[in-house]
Amino acid sequence: MIGRRTFLGLMASAVLPQPVLAADVDNEPEYLADWLRAGQMPHLAKRLPKFPRVINVAAMGRVAGRYGGSVRTLIGSQNDIRLMTIYGYARLVGYDSTLTLQPDILESFSTVNDMVFTFKLREGHKWSDGEPFTAHDFRYWWEDVILNKELTPGGGALELRPHGSLPRFELLDDLTVRYSWDDPNPNFLPILAAPQPLVIAGPAHYLKQFHKKYQDNIRLSSLMKESRVKKWQDLHIKMGRSYRPENPKLPVLDPWKNTTAPPAEQFVFERNPYFHRVDENGRQLPYIDRMILNISSSAIIAAKTGAGESDLQATGIDFNDYTFLKEAERRDPSKIKVDLWKAARGSRVALYPNLNSADAVWRDLLRDVRVRRALSLAIDRHEINMAVFYGLGTASANTVLPDSPLFKPEYASAWIEHDPDQANALLDAVGLDKRDEDGVRLLSDGRRMEITVETPGESTLDSDVLELVTDHWRKIGIALFIRVSQRDVFRSRAMGGRILMSLWYGLDNGVATADMNPGELAPTTSDQMQWPLWGMYYLSRQTQGVAPDVPEAVELIKLLGEWEEAASSFERAEIWHKMLKVYTDQVFSIGLVNATLQPIAHSASMQNVPEKALYGFDPTCLLGVYMPDTFWMKEDRRNA
């Protein structure tokens, strides 16, 4: 049976261009002139695949650009260089701006019943160091990484074994590989297109030097000493990590490659001369030569952006910075432009009652759906929307947005009506009907009903919201306190059951389709603040964490398993709806306001940045699906 994905994949291959005859020197980036003159790099026609991916920039409503320029952006820490993997968004298959999967690094793909996936590579495609990218890079990763028990003791990513077993891997020829499961694996293509994609290939010619199978012990020991690691496995992982590209020598397939080894205060990414995309005029993408990431205190990223110290800024700024940034644009429109994109998360801010709290009294209370519903009903979302988001957001549960084909109004409206009377009645019915002299309810052990909500405090907007919720909950006899901690500490405390309730973003993917994985709705990862131990249990294949014992959470896991076995989009949509109904009715997270707006600030000379778009981590990859490799600068800034 040929599925929709197969059709799209084959359609993409059917309209492939004729081989690009791009020996034309006019199409060579000037940035590479010195290497070309020195004979250290072949000309464009030999750097590109025989059939590169052609991006018709004009058809996207944009303007074909010119080469050059350095673009500065600000990041909060060294770890944030992973933004370049997300912004660059080069994937085997990836979403376009309509969230339709397309072959990207692959020339084409085909699927049979979501069980057999055949991938065809582009002839002549090369890594950023000029070495061929072939099916043998997939074989290396399969045989020498995934099947190597020292490197992959856990048996491979869960996405590769949704039913317990790894797929069969076949190398059909130098450009074709195939992965086959006995049961459907509908998550395979979406996870390859994800912000943090599943890795199934690596530069074998480079990584073999760090592998015990290919390197002699003396040299391997020397490399380990040089990299300050004790095991060869750690060496291979460190040198081959692609999501956080800290190793400047690692060959990549991205539009820009890192040139700076950490630690550093500034990271410079420069154009990949072998990148596989061209525009309709045969000009190789990206247009921009260098991306420069400067580390800054998160607290002053907005101020620096307004002062013109960033040419492209999306992270580190929030809606409450918009007025300030817009004023900077008004003062000097020749320097900065600020757009507002629609946030694609299920909720801009959501509260997460910890059902795995170490406090037995609170744990039992938070597992009672009447308590969660009461907490939600007590919140005046209209006031939050007006006071914090100027009325531009939408009061909603933490669920998919109307932009998603899975949206239903009843999911968005579940238990969000501001109804303190009903909230009080629900809490009374639970047995929390005794109060102290201050009107605060008393727990069964006599303690006051005080909830400390913890947050990483990465935006003052979070504190503004919590101050309003403090007033709302006070009216139903609950005292709220705020605790701010660094993100890693915050996650560690949640895992340890020491956090009673968290404030965080809502669902990463608020614009999901039936073919996208609904795992966010079930306990599947340890960083889900409402049930981290249940998530760990799922993530570790029942070897760590705690098994869920709330029937509705167990039901969500069961439904997720059914989605993973479903053979059609229709079946998957039905399962999505069941999960959304359970999730919102049970108020496993308390969404407040969604469809809020995210400022995107950029240099006024930067072209092709959409004025309107969806902004989110998954599936839009922040700026990624809008292809920053097609952005270009009217004026160069070479010495930034």
Secondary structure, 3 states (H helix, E strand, C coil): CECHHHHHHHHHHHCCCCCCCCCCHHHCCHHHHHHHHCCCCCCHHHHCCCCCEEECCHHHCCCCCCCCCEEEEEECCHHHHHHHHHHHCCCCEEECCCCCEEECCCCEEEEECCCEEEEECCCCCECCCCCECCHHHHHHHHHHHHCCCCCCCCCCCHHHCCCCCCCEEEEEECCEEEEECCCCCCCHHHHHCCCCCCCCCCCHHHHHHHCCCCCCHHHHHHHHHHHCCCCHHHHHHHHHCCCCCCCCCCCCCCCEEECCCCCCCEEEEEECCCCCEEECCCCECCCCCEEEEEECCHHHHHHHHHCCCCCEECCCCCHHHHHHHHHHHHHCCCCEEEEEEEECCCCCEEEEECCCCCCHHHHHHHCCHHHHHHHHHCCCHHHHHHHHHCCCCEECCCCCCCCCCCCCHHHHCCCCCCCHHHHHHHHHHHCCCCECCCCCEECCCCCECEEEEEECCCCHHHHHHHHHHHHHHHCCCCEEEEEECCHHHHHHHHHCCCCCEEEECCCCCCCCCCCCCCHHHCCCCCCCCCCHHHHHHHHCCCCCCCCCCCHHHHHHHHHHHHHHHCCCHHHHHHHHHHHHHHHHHCCCCEEEEECCEEEEEEECCEECCCCCCEECCCCCCCCHHHCHHHCEECCCCCCC
